[in-house]
């Protein structure tokens, strides 16, 4: 993997660049649609490519490990072949499940024992098999196994967890170096900065991760309930330390406003379930604010979903029709809303890139943040 940072906003830290992988180029800043179980929910790969058109999508190691299972994925020739996706893929390591399945897991130095949310069966993830599983899944970018701490988090717990994440990282690096690639292309391992919302821990962790000289680095443990201002403060601390010549990935973030504010701090890559999950619940993101399409006010609004939208659904369907689909619980409504939201997120980061290159990002970002912070 190679990264070239071609432009930096003259009034700030926002960057425009390009990541080159064996499955293609990724123009940054980039938002990665979440394809948890080998699918971006509700969207055909055809529409994903032609309408939303992301350079990269994300898969979830824990869920793919449980279903369909790594043996099936290996027989298929990896996740790209299995889901018919020929562009880059990033997989998380399962570390987020250490956080999200807190009632069904036990953490120790060796690794984490999970209880499956599907059938109650027990499984054990270690740094080593997290790498091995991601080898078989076959993503272009793979993540180190870490613990994502909750918010709020006791300082001593956050510190102990951070140091364990660092020890796990060294085990991941060792396993990555000795494990052969399976499908004829290379995989790139990203370490993850932790440290909760404690500035000194984030600084320590960022320095440790930077010392490992990986080709890219991630920031984890944010967007887990902390106020947005704390997220921005921690991101700022970390981005000041992580090397400028490597891409920076802020995991699990976030709202359109969160994304623009973190681009301004020097982040290059994002993912979040928000555009797809909120779409399935009837919330649409637009450049002028959010819409709850289930509200009665849209019942006889026959204007198009979003006149500034970039996808065919924005132009071909009305708000009234989309509201009707949600009212009668038609699956098509969720699909239309999902395509709209993902199209909006990708258009937003592409516009951010254009503004960075033009040297106009900061003023544009400030205007957009005010516009989007409304309920329509």
NUSE-314040 format. One record per residue (C-alpha): residue number from 0; residue in three letters; x, y, z. Coordinates in Angstrom, 1 decimal, always signed. Example, Ala and Ser with C-alpha at 12.3 -4.5 7.8 and 13.67 -1.06 7.14 Angstrom:
NUSE-314040
+-----+---------+--------+--------+--------+
| num | residuo |     xx |     yy |     zz |
+-----+---------+--------+--------+--------+
|   0 |     Ala |  +12.3 |   -4.5 |   +7.8 |
|   1 |     Ser |  +13.7 |   -1.1 |   +7.1 |
+-----+---------+--------+--------+--------+
end
This chain:
NUSE-314040
+-----+---------+--------+--------+--------+
| num | residuo |     xx |     yy |     zz |
+-----+---------+--------+--------+--------+
|   0 |     Unk |   +0.0 |   +0.0 |   +0.0 |
|   1 |     Unk |   +1.2 |   +3.5 |   -0.8 |
|   2 |     Unk |   -0.2 |   +6.9 |   +0.4 |
|   3 |     Unk |   +0.4 |  +10.3 |   -1.2 |
|   4 |     Unk |   -0.8 |  +13.4 |   +0.6 |
|   5 |     Unk |   -1.1 |  +15.9 |   -2.3 |
|   6 |     Unk |   -2.8 |  +18.9 |   -0.7 |
|   7 |     Unk |   -3.2 |  +20.4 |   +2.7 |
|   8 |     Unk |   -5.7 |  +23.2 |   +3.5 |
|   9 |     Unk |   -3.7 |  +26.4 |   +3.9 |
|  10 |     Unk |   -5.9 |  +27.5 |   +6.9 |
|  11 |     Unk |   -5.8 |  +24.2 |   +8.8 |
|  12 |     Unk |   -4.9 |  +20.5 |   +8.9 |
|  13 |     Unk |   -7.4 |  +19.0 |   +6.4 |
|  14 |     Unk |   -5.6 |  +16.8 |   +3.8 |
|  15 |     Unk |   -6.4 |  +15.4 |   +0.3 |
|  16 |     Unk |   -4.5 |  +12.4 |   -0.8 |
|  17 |     Unk |   -4.6 |   +9.0 |   -2.4 |
|  18 |     Unk |   -4.1 |   +5.5 |   -1.1 |
|  19 |     Unk |   -3.0 |   +2.9 |   -3.6 |
|  20 |     Unk |   -3.9 |   -0.8 |   -3.0 |
|  21 |     Unk |   -3.7 |   -3.9 |   -5.1 |
|  22 |     Unk |   -7.5 |   -3.6 |   -5.7 |
|  23 |     Unk |   -7.4 |   +0.0 |   -6.7 |
|  24 |     Unk |   -7.0 |   +3.6 |   -5.6 |
|  25 |     Unk |   -8.7 |   +5.3 |   -2.7 |
|  26 |     Unk |   -9.1 |   +9.1 |   -2.9 |
|  27 |     Unk |   -9.0 |  +10.7 |   +0.5 |
|  28 |     Unk |  -10.8 |  +11.9 |   +2.6 |
|  29 |     Unk |  -13.0 |   +8.9 |   +2.2 |
|  30 |     Unk |  -16.1 |   +7.4 |   +3.9 |
|  31 |     Unk |  -16.3 |   +3.6 |   +3.8 |
|  32 |     Unk |  -19.8 |   +2.2 |   +3.7 |
|  33 |     Unk |  -20.1 |   -0.6 |   +6.3 |
|  34 |     Unk |  -20.7 |   -4.0 |   +4.8 |
|  35 |     Unk |  -20.9 |   -6.0 |   +8.1 |
|  36 |     Unk |  -21.8 |   -9.4 |   +6.8 |
|  37 |     Unk |  -20.5 |   -9.3 |   +3.2 |
|  38 |     Unk |  -23.2 |   -6.8 |   +2.2 |
|  39 |     Unk |  -23.9 |   -3.1 |   +2.6 |
|  40 |     Unk |  -27.4 |   -3.7 |   +3.8 |
|  41 |     Unk |  -30.2 |   -3.1 |   +1.3 |
|  42 |     Unk |  -27.9 |   -2.1 |   -1.6 |
|  43 |     Unk |  -27.0 |   -4.2 |   -4.6 |
|  44 |     Unk |  -23.3 |   -4.2 |   -5.5 |
|  45 |     Unk |  -24.4 |   -2.7 |   -8.9 |
|  46 |     Unk |  -26.0 |   +0.3 |   -7.3 |
|  47 |     Unk |  -23.1 |   +0.6 |   -4.8 |
|  48 |     Unk |  -20.7 |   +0.9 |   -7.7 |
|  49 |     Unk |  -22.8 |   +3.1 |  -10.1 |
|  50 |     Unk |  -24.7 |   +5.4 |   -7.7 |
|  51 |     Unk |  -22.8 |   +5.6 |   -4.4 |
|  52 |     Unk |  -19.4 |   +4.7 |   -6.0 |
|  53 |     Unk |  -17.2 |   +4.3 |   -2.9 |
|  54 |     Unk |  -13.5 |   +3.6 |   -3.5 |
|  55 |     Unk |  -13.6 |   +1.1 |   -0.5 |
|  56 |     Unk |  -16.0 |   -0.6 |   +1.8 |
|  57 |     Unk |  -15.7 |   -2.2 |   +5.2 |
|  58 |     Unk |  -16.4 |   -5.8 |   +6.5 |
|  59 |     Unk |  -16.7 |   -7.0 |  +10.0 |
|  60 |     Unk |  -14.4 |   -9.8 |  +11.1 |
|  61 |     Unk |  -16.4 |  -11.1 |  +14.0 |
|  62 |     Unk |  -19.7 |  -11.4 |  +12.0 |
|  63 |     Unk |  -17.9 |  -12.9 |   +8.9 |
|  64 |     Unk |  -16.1 |  -15.4 |  +11.2 |
|  65 |     Unk |  -19.5 |  -16.6 |  +12.6 |
|  66 |     Unk |  -21.4 |  -16.5 |   +9.3 |
|  67 |     Unk |  -20.6 |  -17.6 |   +6.6 |
|  68 |     Unk |  -17.3 |  -18.7 |   +8.3 |
|  69 |     Unk |  -13.8 |  -18.3 |   +7.2 |
|  70 |     Unk |  -13.7 |  -21.8 |   +5.5 |
|  71 |     Unk |  -16.5 |  -20.8 |   +3.1 |
|  72 |     Unk |  -14.7 |  -17.5 |   +2.4 |
|  73 |     Unk |  -11.4 |  -19.2 |   +1.7 |
|  74 |     Unk |  -13.2 |  -21.7 |   -0.6 |
|  75 |     Unk |  -14.7 |  -18.8 |   -2.4 |
|  76 |     Unk |  -11.3 |  -17.2 |   -2.9 |
|  77 |     Unk |  -11.8 |  -14.5 |   -0.3 |
|  78 |     Unk |  -14.4 |  -11.8 |   +0.5 |
|  79 |     Unk |  -13.9 |   -9.9 |   -2.8 |
|  80 |     Unk |  -14.8 |  -13.0 |   -4.8 |
|  81 |     Unk |  -17.6 |  -14.1 |   -2.4 |
|  82 |     Unk |  -19.5 |  -10.8 |   -2.7 |
|  83 |     Unk |  -18.4 |   -9.9 |   -6.2 |
|  84 |     Unk |  -16.6 |   -6.7 |   -5.2 |
|  85 |     Unk |  -13.5 |   -5.8 |   -7.1 |
|  86 |     Unk |  -12.5 |   -2.6 |   -5.2 |
|  87 |     Unk |  -10.6 |   -2.3 |   -1.9 |
|  88 |     Unk |  -12.0 |   -3.7 |   +1.4 |
|  89 |     Unk |  -11.0 |   -3.0 |   +5.0 |
|  90 |     Unk |  -11.9 |   -5.3 |   +7.8 |
|  91 |     Unk |  -11.9 |   -4.5 |  +11.5 |
|  92 |     Unk |  -10.3 |   -7.1 |  +13.8 |
|  93 |     Unk |  -13.2 |   -8.0 |  +16.1 |
|  94 |     Unk |  -11.9 |   -5.7 |  +18.8 |
|  95 |     Unk |  -15.0 |   -3.5 |  +18.7 |
|  96 |     Unk |  -17.0 |   -6.6 |  +19.8 |
|  97 |     Unk |  -14.8 |   -6.6 |  +23.0 |
|  98 |     Unk |  -16.7 |   -3.4 |  +23.7 |
|  99 |     Unk |  -20.2 |   -4.0 |  +22.1 |
| 100 |     Unk |  -20.6 |   -7.5 |  +23.5 |
| 101 |     Unk |  -19.5 |   -6.6 |  +27.0 |
| 102 |     Unk |  -22.1 |   -8.9 |  +28.6 |
| 103 |     Unk |  -20.9 |  -11.9 |  +26.6 |
| 104 |     Unk |  -17.1 |  -11.7 |  +26.8 |
| 105 |     Unk |  -14.2 |  -12.2 |  +29.1 |
| 106 |     Unk |  -10.9 |  -10.5 |  +28.5 |
| 107 |     Unk |   -7.5 |  -11.7 |  +29.6 |
| 108 |     Unk |   -3.9 |  -11.2 |  +28.4 |
| 109 |     Unk |   -4.1 |  -14.1 |  +25.9 |
| 110 |     Unk |   -7.2 |  -12.8 |  +24.2 |
| 111 |     Unk |  -11.0 |  -12.6 |  +24.5 |
| 112 |     Unk |  -13.5 |  -15.3 |  +25.0 |
| 113 |     Unk |  -16.8 |  -14.5 |  +23.2 |
| 114 |     Unk |  -20.3 |  -15.9 |  +23.5 |
| 115 |     Unk |  -21.9 |  -15.8 |  +20.1 |
| 116 |     Unk |  -24.9 |  -13.5 |  +19.8 |
| 117 |     Unk |  -26.4 |  -16.1 |  +17.4 |
| 118 |     Unk |  -26.4 |  -19.4 |  +19.2 |
| 119 |     Unk |  -24.6 |  -18.9 |  +22.5 |
| 120 |     Unk |  -21.5 |  -20.9 |  +21.4 |
| 121 |     Unk |  -18.1 |  -19.8 |  +22.8 |
| 122 |     Unk |  -15.2 |  -18.6 |  +20.7 |
| 123 |     Unk |  -11.8 |  -17.3 |  +21.5 |
| 124 |     Unk |  -10.1 |  -14.4 |  +19.7 |
| 125 |     Unk |   -6.4 |  -13.7 |  +20.1 |
| 126 |     Unk |   -4.1 |  -11.2 |  +18.3 |
| 127 |     Unk |   -2.7 |  -14.1 |  +16.3 |
| 128 |     Unk |   -6.0 |  -15.7 |  +15.1 |
| 129 |     Unk |   -7.5 |  -12.2 |  +14.5 |
| 130 |     Unk |   -4.7 |  -11.8 |  +11.9 |
| 131 |     Unk |   -5.2 |  -15.4 |  +10.6 |
| 132 |     Unk |   -9.0 |  -14.9 |  +10.2 |
| 133 |     Unk |   -8.5 |  -11.6 |   +8.3 |
| 134 |     Unk |   -6.0 |  -13.4 |   +6.1 |
| 135 |     Unk |   -8.7 |  -15.8 |   +5.1 |
| 136 |     Unk |  -11.3 |  -13.0 |   +4.7 |
| 137 |     Unk |   -8.8 |  -11.3 |   +2.4 |
| 138 |     Unk |   -9.3 |   -7.6 |   +2.9 |
| 139 |     Unk |   -6.8 |   -5.1 |   +1.5 |
| 140 |     Unk |   -6.5 |   -3.3 |   +4.9 |
| 141 |     Unk |   -6.7 |   -5.3 |   +8.1 |
| 142 |     Unk |   -6.8 |   -4.0 |  +11.7 |
| 143 |     Unk |   -4.8 |   -5.0 |  +14.8 |
| 144 |     Unk |   -6.7 |   -6.6 |  +17.6 |
| 145 |     Unk |   -7.5 |   -4.2 |  +20.4 |
| 146 |     Unk |   -9.8 |   -3.4 |  +23.2 |
| 147 |     Unk |  -12.2 |   -0.6 |  +22.7 |
| 148 |     Unk |  -12.9 |   +0.8 |  +26.2 |
| 149 |     Unk |  -16.4 |   +2.2 |  +27.1 |
| 150 |     Unk |  -17.3 |   +5.8 |  +28.0 |
| 151 |     Unk |  -17.0 |   +6.9 |  +30.7 |
| 152 |     Unk |  -14.0 |   +4.8 |  +31.6 |
| 153 |     Unk |  -11.9 |   +4.8 |  +34.8 |
| 154 |     Unk |   -8.4 |   +6.1 |  +34.2 |
| 155 |     Unk |   -6.6 |   +3.1 |  +35.6 |
| 156 |     Unk |   -8.7 |   +0.7 |  +33.5 |
| 157 |     Unk |   -8.1 |   +2.8 |  +30.4 |
| 158 |     Unk |   -4.4 |   +2.8 |  +31.0 |
| 159 |     Unk |   -4.2 |   -0.9 |  +31.6 |
| 160 |     Unk |   -6.3 |   -1.6 |  +28.5 |
| 161 |     Unk |   -4.2 |   +0.7 |  +26.4 |
| 162 |     Unk |   -1.0 |   -1.1 |  +27.4 |
| 163 |     Unk |   -2.6 |   -4.5 |  +26.7 |
| 164 |     Unk |   -3.7 |   -3.2 |  +23.3 |
| 165 |     Unk |   +0.0 |   -2.2 |  +22.6 |
| 166 |     Unk |   +1.2 |   -5.7 |  +23.6 |
| 167 |     Unk |   -1.5 |   -7.3 |  +21.4 |
| 168 |     Unk |   -0.3 |   -5.0 |  +18.6 |
| 169 |     Unk |   +3.2 |   -6.4 |  +18.7 |
| 170 |     Unk |   +1.8 |   -9.9 |  +18.6 |
| 171 |     Unk |   -0.3 |   -8.9 |  +15.6 |
| 172 |     Unk |   +2.7 |   -7.5 |  +13.8 |
| 173 |     Unk |   +4.7 |  -10.7 |  +14.5 |
| 174 |     Unk |   +1.9 |  -12.9 |  +13.2 |
| 175 |     Unk |   +1.3 |  -10.6 |  +10.1 |
| 176 |     Unk |   +5.0 |  -10.9 |   +9.2 |
| 177 |     Unk |   +5.1 |  -14.7 |   +9.3 |
| 178 |     Unk |   +1.7 |  -15.4 |   +7.7 |
| 179 |     Unk |   +1.6 |  -15.8 |   +3.9 |
| 180 |     Unk |   -0.9 |  -13.9 |   +1.8 |
| 181 |     Unk |   -3.6 |  -16.3 |   +0.4 |
| 182 |     Unk |   -5.0 |  -14.7 |   -2.7 |
| 183 |     Unk |   -2.1 |  -13.2 |   -4.7 |
| 184 |     Unk |   -2.3 |   -9.7 |   -3.3 |
| 185 |     Unk |   -0.9 |   -7.9 |   -0.2 |
| 186 |     Unk |   -2.7 |   -6.9 |   +2.9 |
| 187 |     Unk |   -1.7 |   -3.9 |   +5.0 |
| 188 |     Unk |   -2.0 |   -3.9 |   +8.8 |
| 189 |     Unk |   -3.2 |   -0.8 |  +10.7 |
| 190 |     Unk |   -2.5 |   -0.4 |  +14.4 |
| 191 |     Unk |   -5.1 |   +1.3 |  +16.6 |
| 192 |     Unk |   -4.5 |   +4.2 |  +19.0 |
| 193 |     Unk |   -6.5 |   +3.8 |  +22.3 |
| 194 |     Unk |   -6.5 |   +5.7 |  +25.6 |
| 195 |     Unk |  -10.2 |   +6.7 |  +26.1 |
| 196 |     Unk |  -10.6 |  +10.5 |  +26.7 |
| 197 |     Unk |   -7.4 |  +11.0 |  +28.6 |
| 198 |     Unk |   -5.0 |  +13.3 |  +26.8 |
| 199 |     Unk |   -1.9 |  +11.8 |  +28.4 |
| 200 |     Unk |   -2.9 |   +8.2 |  +27.5 |
| 201 |     Unk |   -3.8 |   +9.2 |  +23.9 |
| 202 |     Unk |   -0.4 |  +10.9 |  +23.6 |
| 203 |     Unk |   +1.4 |   +7.8 |  +24.9 |
| 204 |     Unk |   -0.6 |   +5.5 |  +22.6 |
| 205 |     Unk |   -0.1 |   +7.6 |  +19.5 |
| 206 |     Unk |   +3.6 |   +7.7 |  +20.2 |
| 207 |     Unk |   +3.7 |   +4.0 |  +20.6 |
| 208 |     Unk |   +1.7 |   +3.3 |  +17.4 |
| 209 |     Unk |   +3.8 |   +5.8 |  +15.5 |
| 210 |     Unk |   +7.0 |   +4.0 |  +16.6 |
| 211 |     Unk |   +5.8 |   +0.8 |  +14.9 |
| 212 |     Unk |   +6.1 |   +2.5 |  +11.5 |
| 213 |     Unk |   +3.0 |   +0.9 |  +10.0 |
| 214 |     Unk |   +1.8 |   +2.0 |   +6.5 |
| 215 |     Unk |   -1.4 |   +3.5 |   +8.0 |
| 216 |     Unk |   -2.8 |   +4.1 |  +11.5 |
| 217 |     Unk |   -6.2 |   +4.1 |  +13.1 |
| 218 |     Unk |   -7.8 |   +5.9 |  +16.0 |
| 219 |     Unk |  -10.2 |   +3.8 |  +18.0 |
| 220 |     Unk |  -12.3 |   +4.1 |  +21.2 |
| 221 |     Unk |  -14.1 |   +7.3 |  +20.2 |
| 222 |     Unk |  -17.7 |   +7.8 |  +19.2 |
| 223 |     Unk |  -18.7 |   +5.5 |  +22.0 |
| 224 |     Unk |  -20.9 |   +8.0 |  +23.9 |
| 225 |     Unk |  -18.5 |  +10.8 |  +24.7 |
| 226 |     Unk |  -19.4 |  +14.5 |  +23.9 |
| 227 |     Unk |  -18.3 |  +15.5 |  +20.4 |
| 228 |     Unk |  -15.9 |  +18.1 |  +21.8 |
| 229 |     Unk |  -14.0 |  +15.4 |  +23.7 |
| 230 |     Unk |  -13.8 |  +13.3 |  +20.5 |
| 231 |     Unk |  -12.4 |  +16.3 |  +18.6 |
| 232 |     Unk |   -9.9 |  +17.0 |  +21.4 |
| 233 |     Unk |   -8.6 |  +13.5 |  +21.4 |
| 234 |     Unk |   -8.4 |  +13.3 |  +17.6 |
| 235 |     Unk |   -6.4 |  +16.6 |  +17.6 |
| 236 |     Unk |   -3.9 |  +15.2 |  +20.1 |
| 237 |     Unk |   -3.4 |  +12.0 |  +18.2 |
| 238 |     Unk |   -3.2 |  +13.6 |  +14.7 |
| 239 |     Unk |   -0.5 |  +15.9 |  +15.9 |
| 240 |     Unk |   +1.6 |  +12.8 |  +16.7 |
| 241 |     Unk |   +0.8 |  +10.2 |  +14.0 |
| 242 |     Unk |   +3.1 |  +10.6 |  +10.9 |
| 243 |     Unk |   +1.9 |  +13.0 |   +8.2 |
| 244 |     Unk |   +3.0 |  +10.6 |   +5.4 |
| 245 |     Unk |   +0.6 |   +7.8 |   +6.5 |
| 246 |     Unk |   -3.2 |   +7.7 |   +6.3 |
| 247 |     Unk |   -5.2 |   +8.2 |   +9.5 |
| 248 |     Unk |   -8.4 |   +6.3 |  +10.0 |
| 249 |     Unk |  -10.9 |   +7.4 |  +12.7 |
| 250 |     Unk |  -13.0 |   +4.3 |  +13.4 |
| 251 |     Unk |  -16.8 |   +4.3 |  +13.8 |
| 252 |     Unk |  -17.3 |   +8.1 |  +13.1 |
| 253 |     Unk |  -19.9 |   +9.4 |  +12.6 |
| 254 |     Unk |  -22.5 |  +12.1 |  +11.7 |
| 255 |     Unk |  -21.8 |  +14.3 |   +8.7 |
| 256 |     Unk |  -20.8 |  +17.1 |  +11.0 |
| 257 |     Unk |  -18.4 |  +14.8 |  +12.9 |
| 258 |     Unk |  -16.8 |  +13.8 |   +9.7 |
| 259 |     Unk |  -16.2 |  +17.4 |   +8.5 |
| 260 |     Unk |  -14.8 |  +18.4 |  +11.9 |
| 261 |     Unk |  -12.4 |  +15.5 |  +12.0 |
| 262 |     Unk |  -11.3 |  +16.0 |   +8.4 |
| 263 |     Unk |  -10.4 |  +19.5 |   +9.6 |
| 264 |     Unk |   -8.2 |  +17.9 |  +12.3 |
| 265 |     Unk |   -6.3 |  +15.8 |   +9.7 |
| 266 |     Unk |   -8.2 |  +12.5 |   +9.5 |
| 267 |     Unk |   -8.4 |  +10.7 |   +6.1 |
| 268 |     Unk |  -10.7 |   +7.7 |   +6.5 |
| 269 |     Unk |  -14.0 |   +7.1 |   +8.2 |
| 270 |     Unk |  -16.7 |   +4.5 |   +8.6 |
| 271 |     Unk |  -20.0 |   +4.4 |  +10.4 |
| 272 |     Unk |  -23.3 |   +2.4 |  +10.4 |
| 273 |     Unk |  -25.2 |   +5.7 |  +10.9 |
| 274 |     Unk |  -26.1 |   +6.4 |   +7.2 |
| 275 |     Unk |  -27.5 |   +2.9 |   +6.7 |
| 276 |     Unk |  -29.0 |   +2.2 |  +10.1 |
| 277 |     Unk |  -30.6 |   +5.6 |  +10.3 |
| 278 |     Unk |  -31.9 |   +5.2 |   +6.8 |
| 279 |     Unk |  -33.7 |   +2.0 |   +7.8 |
| 280 |     Unk |  -35.4 |   +4.1 |  +10.5 |
| 281 |     Unk |  -36.5 |   +6.8 |   +8.2 |
| 282 |     Unk |  -33.8 |   +9.5 |   +8.9 |
| 283 |     Unk |  -32.4 |  +11.1 |   +5.8 |
| 284 |     Unk |  -29.2 |  +13.3 |   +5.8 |
| 285 |     Unk |  -29.1 |  +16.3 |   +3.5 |
| 286 |     Unk |  -26.9 |  +19.4 |   +3.1 |
| 287 |     Unk |  -29.6 |  +21.5 |   +4.8 |
| 288 |     Unk |  -30.4 |  +19.2 |   +7.8 |
| 289 |     Unk |  -31.9 |  +15.9 |   +8.7 |
| 290 |     Unk |  -35.4 |  +14.7 |   +7.6 |
| 291 |     Unk |  -37.5 |  +12.2 |   +9.5 |
| 292 |     Unk |  -39.4 |  +11.0 |   +6.5 |
| 293 |     Unk |  -42.0 |   +9.2 |   +8.7 |
| 294 |     Unk |  -43.3 |  +12.6 |   +9.9 |
| 295 |     Unk |  -46.8 |  +13.5 |   +8.7 |
| 296 |     Unk |  -45.5 |  +16.8 |   +7.3 |
| 297 |     Unk |  -44.1 |  +14.9 |   +4.3 |
| 298 |     Unk |  -47.4 |  +13.1 |   +3.5 |
| 299 |     Unk |  -48.3 |  +15.3 |   +0.6 |
| 300 |     Unk |  -44.9 |  +16.7 |   -0.3 |
| 301 |     Unk |  -44.4 |  +15.7 |   -3.9 |
| 302 |     Unk |  -41.1 |  +17.3 |   -4.4 |
| 303 |     Unk |  -38.1 |  +15.0 |   -5.0 |
| 304 |     Unk |  -36.3 |  +13.5 |   -2.0 |
| 305 |     Unk |  -33.2 |  +15.8 |   -2.5 |
| 306 |     Unk |  -32.8 |  +18.2 |   -5.4 |
| 307 |     Unk |  -29.1 |  +18.4 |   -4.6 |
| 308 |     Unk |  -28.7 |  +14.6 |   -4.3 |
| 309 |     Unk |  -26.3 |  +12.6 |   -6.4 |
| 310 |     Unk |  -28.2 |   +9.3 |   -6.8 |
| 311 |     Unk |  -31.1 |   +8.3 |   -9.0 |
| 312 |     Unk |  -33.4 |   +7.8 |   -6.0 |
| 313 |     Unk |  -33.0 |  +11.5 |   -5.1 |
| 314 |     Unk |  -34.4 |  +12.5 |   -8.5 |
| 315 |     Unk |  -36.9 |   +9.7 |   -9.2 |
| 316 |     Unk |  -39.0 |   +9.5 |   -6.0 |
| 317 |     Unk |  -40.9 |  +12.1 |   -3.9 |
| 318 |     Unk |  -40.9 |  +12.6 |   -0.2 |
| 319 |     Unk |  -44.5 |  +11.7 |   -0.1 |
| 320 |     Unk |  -43.9 |   +8.4 |   -1.9 |
| 321 |     Unk |  -41.0 |   +7.5 |   +0.4 |
| 322 |     Unk |  -43.1 |   +8.3 |   +3.5 |
| 323 |     Unk |  -45.8 |   +6.0 |   +2.1 |
| 324 |     Unk |  -43.3 |   +3.2 |   +1.7 |
| 325 |     Unk |  -42.3 |   +3.6 |   +5.4 |
| 326 |     Unk |  -45.9 |   +3.8 |   +6.5 |
| 327 |     Unk |  -46.8 |   +0.5 |   +4.9 |
| 328 |     Unk |  -43.4 |   -1.0 |   +5.9 |
| 329 |     Unk |  -42.3 |   -1.8 |   +2.4 |
| 330 |     Unk |  -38.6 |   -2.8 |   +2.1 |
| 331 |     Unk |  -38.2 |   -0.6 |   -0.9 |
| 332 |     Unk |  -38.5 |   +2.5 |   +1.4 |
| 333 |     Unk |  -35.5 |   +1.4 |   +3.4 |
| 334 |     Unk |  -33.5 |   +0.7 |   +0.3 |
| 335 |     Unk |  -34.2 |   +4.1 |   -1.2 |
| 336 |     Unk |  -33.3 |   +5.8 |   +2.1 |
| 337 |     Unk |  -30.1 |   +3.8 |   +2.3 |
| 338 |     Unk |  -29.0 |   +4.7 |   -1.2 |
| 339 |     Unk |  -29.8 |   +8.4 |   -0.5 |
| 340 |     Unk |  -27.8 |   +8.5 |   +2.8 |
| 341 |     Unk |  -24.8 |   +6.7 |   +1.4 |
| 342 |     Unk |  -24.8 |   +8.9 |   -1.7 |
| 343 |     Unk |  -24.9 |  +12.0 |   +0.5 |
| 344 |     Unk |  -22.0 |  +10.8 |   +2.7 |
| 345 |     Unk |  -19.8 |  +10.0 |   -0.3 |
| 346 |     Unk |  -20.7 |  +13.3 |   -2.0 |
| 347 |     Unk |  -19.9 |  +15.2 |   +1.2 |
| 348 |     Unk |  -16.4 |  +13.7 |   +1.5 |
| 349 |     Unk |  -15.8 |  +14.2 |   -2.3 |
| 350 |     Unk |  -16.8 |  +17.9 |   -1.9 |
| 351 |     Unk |  -14.5 |  +18.2 |   +1.1 |
| 352 |     Unk |  -11.7 |  +16.9 |   -1.0 |
| 353 |     Unk |  -12.4 |  +19.4 |   -3.8 |
| 354 |     Unk |  -12.5 |  +22.2 |   -1.3 |
| 355 |     Unk |   -9.2 |  +21.2 |   +0.3 |
| 356 |     Unk |   -7.6 |  +21.1 |   -3.2 |
| 357 |     Unk |   -9.0 |  +24.5 |   -4.0 |
| 358 |     Unk |   -7.8 |  +25.9 |   -0.6 |
| 359 |     Unk |  -11.4 |  +26.7 |   +0.4 |
| 360 |     Unk |  -12.1 |  +23.9 |   +3.0 |
| 361 |     Unk |  -12.3 |  +25.8 |   +6.2 |
| 362 |     Unk |  -14.9 |  +28.4 |   +5.2 |
| 363 |     Unk |  -16.9 |  +25.8 |   +3.4 |
| 364 |     Unk |  -16.8 |  +23.4 |   +6.4 |
| 365 |     Unk |  -18.0 |  +26.1 |   +8.7 |
| 366 |     Unk |  -20.9 |  +26.9 |   +6.4 |
| 367 |     Unk |  -21.9 |  +23.3 |   +6.0 |
| 368 |     Unk |  -21.7 |  +22.5 |   +9.7 |
| 369 |     Unk |  -24.3 |  +25.3 |  +10.4 |
| 370 |     Unk |  -26.5 |  +24.2 |   +7.5 |
| 371 |     Unk |  -26.6 |  +20.5 |   +8.5 |
| 372 |     Unk |  -27.2 |  +21.1 |  +12.2 |
| 373 |     Unk |  -31.0 |  +21.4 |  +11.7 |
| 374 |     Unk |  -34.1 |  +19.2 |  +11.8 |
| 375 |     Unk |  -36.2 |  +19.8 |   +8.7 |
+-----+---------+--------+--------+--------+
end
